[in-house]
Structures are given as C-alpha cells and as structure tokens.
Amino acid sequence: MSLIYKIVPAGLWRSAESRGVFEGAPVDLADGFIHFSTAGQVQETADKHFAGERGLLLVALAAEDFGADLRWEKSRGGALFPHLYAPLKTSAARAVREIPLGADGRHDFTGLLS
C-alpha cells in the first residue's frame, strides 16, 4: 500500500466528515483537483503553503484506493505529485492526525508518516 497525504485545516475536514465527502480546500476547488503529497513531499508542502499555521490535520490515504481518478502529475521542480480528480469519501482515510508545530515554528511530522 502506498500512502499519500492531505494537509487540511481541522474545521474543514471535520465538516467534510459530517457530510461523508471532502470536495477540497479552496485551492483544490480552484485547480479542479484535490492536491496530495507523498511522505517525502509533505514537509515541503507544509513549509510552502501552511507555514506557522495551527489547527491542521494530516490525512493519510492509500493511493491504490482511487484507481484512475488519481493522477501523478508534474509540479514543483518537475516532481510528480498525486492529484485526485474526484470527491474524496472521508471514510477512505486510513489515519487522521493533528500536526503539531515544533519549537522552530515548522510542522513536525515525526511519527505521523506511517
């Protein structure tokens, strides 16, 4: 199983859980797909898009669960990032964990990426 990750504000995810579907954060809705990161990309994603932000969750999902709706597309520096071209059923989450901020103000993913 290959895990992919979504960083999402807790309130947005909890609201989606009550409906059973996550249609995306504002950036996802604007781009027409849900952005994900691999374990090796998640820290850079947090640093670039969520610097210093509190109240975030890390949602882990199995890439294999999405079939052809998940596409690996070039993004920053030519790296392939997973993008989901469909609504995300919240029940597909393998884990949902709070992302703490470290003493240096960066998000600390220690123990979260498994």
PyRosetta script that sets phi, psi and omega in degrees:
from pyrosetta import init, pose_from_sequence

init()
pose = pose_from_sequence("MSLIYKIVPAGLWRSAESRGVFEGAPVDLADGFIHFSTAGQVQETADKHFAGERGLLLVALAAEDFGADLRWEKSRGGALFPHLYAPLKTSAARAVREIPLGADGRHDFTGLLS")
pose.set_psi(1, 132.1)
pose.set_omega(1, 177.3)
pose.set_phi(2, -104.6)
pose.set_psi(2, 115.2)
pose.set_omega(2, -179.6)
pose.set_phi(3, -85.1)
pose.set_psi(3, 140.5)
pose.set_omega(3, 170.7)
pose.set_phi(4, -123.3)
pose.set_psi(4, 162.1)
pose.set_omega(4, -170.4)
pose.set_phi(5, -132.9)
pose.set_psi(5, 145.6)
pose.set_omega(5, 174.1)
pose.set_phi(6, -122.4)
pose.set_psi(6, 125.4)
pose.set_omega(6, 172.1)
pose.set_phi(7, -93.4)
pose.set_psi(7, 126.1)
pose.set_omega(7, -173.7)
pose.set_phi(8, -146.4)
pose.set_psi(8, 139.9)
pose.set_omega(8, 173.7)
pose.set_phi(9, -57.6)
pose.set_psi(9, 137.4)
pose.set_omega(9, -175.0)
pose.set_phi(10, -55.2)
pose.set_psi(10, -44.0)
pose.set_omega(10, -178.3)
pose.set_phi(11, -62.0)
pose.set_psi(11, -38.6)
pose.set_omega(11, 179.6)
pose.set_phi(12, -66.5)
pose.set_psi(12, -43.0)
pose.set_omega(12, 179.3)
pose.set_phi(13, -67.8)
pose.set_psi(13, -43.9)
pose.set_omega(13, -178.5)
pose.set_phi(14, -63.2)
pose.set_psi(14, -37.0)
pose.set_omega(14, 175.9)
pose.set_phi(15, -64.2)
pose.set_psi(15, -42.6)
pose.set_omega(15, 178.3)
pose.set_phi(16, -63.5)
pose.set_psi(16, -39.7)
pose.set_omega(16, 178.7)
pose.set_phi(17, -59.0)
pose.set_psi(17, -38.1)
pose.set_omega(17, -179.2)
pose.set_phi(18, -66.4)
pose.set_psi(18, -25.9)
pose.set_omega(18, 177.7)
pose.set_phi(19, -95.5)
pose.set_psi(19, -17.8)
pose.set_omega(19, -179.4)
pose.set_phi(20, 87.0)
pose.set_psi(20, 0.1)
pose.set_omega(20, -178.5)
pose.set_phi(21, -146.1)
pose.set_psi(21, 138.0)
pose.set_omega(21, 174.7)
pose.set_phi(22, -108.5)
pose.set_psi(22, 115.5)
pose.set_omega(22, -178.2)
pose.set_phi(23, -92.7)
pose.set_psi(23, -9.3)
pose.set_omega(23, 175.8)
pose.set_phi(24, 125.7)
pose.set_psi(24, 159.1)
pose.set_omega(24, 171.9)
pose.set_phi(25, -79.3)
pose.set_psi(25, 169.4)
pose.set_omega(25, -180.0)
pose.set_phi(26, -51.2)
pose.set_psi(26, -41.2)
pose.set_omega(26, 179.4)
pose.set_phi(27, -65.2)
pose.set_psi(27, -36.1)
pose.set_omega(27, 178.2)
pose.set_phi(28, -65.8)
pose.set_psi(28, -46.3)
pose.set_omega(28, -179.4)
pose.set_phi(29, -62.0)
pose.set_psi(29, -39.5)
pose.set_omega(29, 178.9)
pose.set_phi(30, -66.7)
pose.set_psi(30, -36.6)
pose.set_omega(30, -176.7)
pose.set_phi(31, -86.9)
pose.set_psi(31, -15.8)
pose.set_omega(31, 178.0)
pose.set_phi(32, 86.6)
pose.set_psi(32, 13.1)
pose.set_omega(32, 176.8)
pose.set_phi(33, -158.4)
pose.set_psi(33, 162.7)
pose.set_omega(33, 177.9)
pose.set_phi(34, -94.2)
pose.set_psi(34, 123.9)
pose.set_omega(34, -179.8)
pose.set_phi(35, -78.8)
pose.set_psi(35, 135.1)
pose.set_omega(35, 172.6)
pose.set_phi(36, -128.6)
pose.set_psi(36, 169.1)
pose.set_omega(36, 174.8)
pose.set_phi(37, -132.7)
pose.set_psi(37, 155.6)
pose.set_omega(37, 169.8)
pose.set_phi(38, -84.7)
pose.set_psi(38, 173.5)
pose.set_omega(38, 177.9)
pose.set_phi(39, -58.9)
pose.set_psi(39, -37.1)
pose.set_omega(39, -179.7)
pose.set_phi(40, -74.9)
pose.set_psi(40, -12.7)
pose.set_omega(40, -177.4)
pose.set_phi(41, -106.7)
pose.set_psi(41, -14.8)
pose.set_omega(41, -169.1)
pose.set_phi(42, -65.1)
pose.set_psi(42, -37.7)
pose.set_omega(42, 179.5)
pose.set_phi(43, -65.4)
pose.set_psi(43, -43.6)
pose.set_omega(43, 178.2)
pose.set_phi(44, -62.8)
pose.set_psi(44, -40.4)
pose.set_omega(44, 177.8)
pose.set_phi(45, -61.4)
pose.set_psi(45, -45.5)
pose.set_omega(45, 179.3)
pose.set_phi(46, -62.1)
pose.set_psi(46, -45.4)
pose.set_omega(46, -179.1)
pose.set_phi(47, -62.9)
pose.set_psi(47, -40.2)
pose.set_omega(47, -175.2)
pose.set_phi(48, -77.7)
pose.set_psi(48, -41.4)
pose.set_omega(48, -170.4)
pose.set_phi(49, -109.7)
pose.set_psi(49, -15.3)
pose.set_omega(49, -174.0)
pose.set_phi(50, -133.8)
pose.set_psi(50, 24.0)
pose.set_omega(50, -174.7)
pose.set_phi(51, -50.5)
pose.set_psi(51, 124.0)
pose.set_omega(51, 176.1)
pose.set_phi(52, 71.3)
pose.set_psi(52, -0.3)
pose.set_omega(52, -176.3)
pose.set_phi(53, -76.5)
pose.set_psi(53, 132.4)
pose.set_omega(53, 177.3)
pose.set_phi(54, -97.3)
pose.set_psi(54, 166.7)
pose.set_omega(54, 174.5)
pose.set_phi(55, 75.6)
pose.set_psi(55, 31.0)
pose.set_omega(55, 179.4)
pose.set_phi(56, -102.3)
pose.set_psi(56, 151.3)
pose.set_omega(56, 175.0)
pose.set_phi(57, -116.8)
pose.set_psi(57, 150.7)
pose.set_omega(57, 171.6)
pose.set_phi(58, -110.0)
pose.set_psi(58, 116.6)
pose.set_omega(58, -179.4)
pose.set_phi(59, -102.7)
pose.set_psi(59, 122.2)
pose.set_omega(59, 179.3)
pose.set_phi(60, -100.2)
pose.set_psi(60, 135.1)
pose.set_omega(60, -178.2)
pose.set_phi(61, -138.3)
pose.set_psi(61, 154.3)
pose.set_omega(61, 176.6)
pose.set_phi(62, -88.8)
pose.set_psi(62, 119.7)
pose.set_omega(62, -178.4)
pose.set_phi(63, -55.7)
pose.set_psi(63, -35.8)
pose.set_omega(63, -176.8)
pose.set_phi(64, -65.7)
pose.set_psi(64, -17.9)
pose.set_omega(64, -178.3)
pose.set_phi(65, -71.7)
pose.set_psi(65, -13.2)
pose.set_omega(65, -170.3)
pose.set_phi(66, -106.2)
pose.set_psi(66, -6.0)
pose.set_omega(66, 176.7)
pose.set_phi(67, 53.0)
pose.set_psi(67, -138.4)
pose.set_omega(67, -175.6)
pose.set_phi(68, -71.0)
pose.set_psi(68, -12.0)
pose.set_omega(68, 178.1)
pose.set_phi(69, -72.4)
pose.set_psi(69, -17.0)
pose.set_omega(69, 178.2)
pose.set_phi(70, -100.4)
pose.set_psi(70, 123.6)
pose.set_omega(70, -180.0)
pose.set_phi(71, -122.0)
pose.set_psi(71, 141.1)
pose.set_omega(71, 176.9)
pose.set_phi(72, -97.8)
pose.set_psi(72, 113.6)
pose.set_omega(72, -173.0)
pose.set_phi(73, -127.0)
pose.set_psi(73, 149.1)
pose.set_omega(73, -179.5)
pose.set_phi(74, -67.6)
pose.set_psi(74, 139.4)
pose.set_omega(74, 177.1)
pose.set_phi(75, -140.7)
pose.set_psi(75, -136.7)
pose.set_omega(75, -177.5)
pose.set_phi(76, -41.7)
pose.set_psi(76, 120.6)
pose.set_omega(76, 174.7)
pose.set_phi(77, 60.1)
pose.set_psi(77, 19.6)
pose.set_omega(77, 178.8)
pose.set_phi(78, 85.8)
pose.set_psi(78, 0.7)
pose.set_omega(78, 178.7)
pose.set_phi(79, -68.5)
pose.set_psi(79, 146.3)
pose.set_omega(79, 177.0)
pose.set_phi(80, -85.9)
pose.set_psi(80, 125.1)
pose.set_omega(80, 177.5)
pose.set_phi(81, -116.5)
pose.set_psi(81, 144.1)
pose.set_omega(81, 176.7)
pose.set_phi(82, -78.7)
pose.set_psi(82, 131.2)
pose.set_omega(82, 178.8)
pose.set_phi(83, -128.4)
pose.set_psi(83, 130.0)
pose.set_omega(83, -179.0)
pose.set_phi(84, -101.6)
pose.set_psi(84, 122.0)
pose.set_omega(84, 179.5)
pose.set_phi(85, -100.9)
pose.set_psi(85, 53.9)
pose.set_omega(85, 179.1)
pose.set_phi(86, -168.5)
pose.set_psi(86, 157.7)
pose.set_omega(86, 172.4)
pose.set_phi(87, -62.1)
pose.set_psi(87, 152.6)
pose.set_omega(87, -178.2)
pose.set_phi(88, -105.4)
pose.set_psi(88, 118.2)
pose.set_omega(88, 174.0)
pose.set_phi(89, -71.2)
pose.set_psi(89, 124.9)
pose.set_omega(89, -177.2)
pose.set_phi(90, -62.9)
pose.set_psi(90, -23.8)
pose.set_omega(90, 178.2)
pose.set_phi(91, -67.1)
pose.set_psi(91, -13.2)
pose.set_omega(91, 179.0)
pose.set_phi(92, -76.7)
pose.set_psi(92, -13.2)
pose.set_omega(92, -178.5)
pose.set_phi(93, -62.7)
pose.set_psi(93, 128.5)
pose.set_omega(93, 176.6)
pose.set_phi(94, -85.1)
pose.set_psi(94, -28.8)
pose.set_omega(94, 176.9)
pose.set_phi(95, -159.3)
pose.set_psi(95, 147.6)
pose.set_omega(95, 174.9)
pose.set_phi(96, -133.6)
pose.set_psi(96, 116.9)
pose.set_omega(96, -175.2)
pose.set_phi(97, -132.1)
pose.set_psi(97, 146.6)
pose.set_omega(97, 174.4)
pose.set_phi(98, -70.7)
pose.set_psi(98, 143.2)
pose.set_omega(98, 177.7)
pose.set_phi(99, -103.7)
pose.set_psi(99, 111.6)
pose.set_omega(99, 179.2)
pose.set_phi(100, -78.8)
pose.set_psi(100, 155.5)
pose.set_omega(100, 171.0)
pose.set_phi(101, -92.7)
pose.set_psi(101, 134.2)
pose.set_omega(101, 176.7)
pose.set_phi(102, -77.7)
pose.set_psi(102, 174.6)
pose.set_omega(102, 179.1)
pose.set_phi(103, -60.4)
pose.set_psi(103, -26.0)
pose.set_omega(103, -180.0)
pose.set_phi(104, -85.0)
pose.set_psi(104, 0.9)
pose.set_omega(104, 179.0)
pose.set_phi(105, 85.7)
pose.set_psi(105, -1.2)
pose.set_omega(105, 176.8)
pose.set_phi(106, -93.1)
pose.set_psi(106, 152.9)
pose.set_omega(106, 176.8)
pose.set_phi(107, -67.6)
pose.set_psi(107, 138.3)
pose.set_omega(107, -176.6)
pose.set_phi(108, -107.8)
pose.set_psi(108, 112.1)
pose.set_omega(108, -177.1)
pose.set_phi(109, -97.7)
pose.set_psi(109, 10.8)
pose.set_omega(109, 179.8)
pose.set_phi(110, -55.6)
pose.set_psi(110, 122.2)
pose.set_omega(110, 178.0)
pose.set_phi(111, 78.9)
pose.set_psi(111, 0.7)
pose.set_omega(111, -177.4)
pose.set_phi(112, -97.6)
pose.set_psi(112, -18.5)
pose.set_omega(112, -171.9)
pose.set_phi(113, -98.8)
pose.set_psi(113, 63.7)
pose.set_omega(113, 177.3)
pose.set_phi(114, -150.8)
pose.dump_pdb("model.pdb")
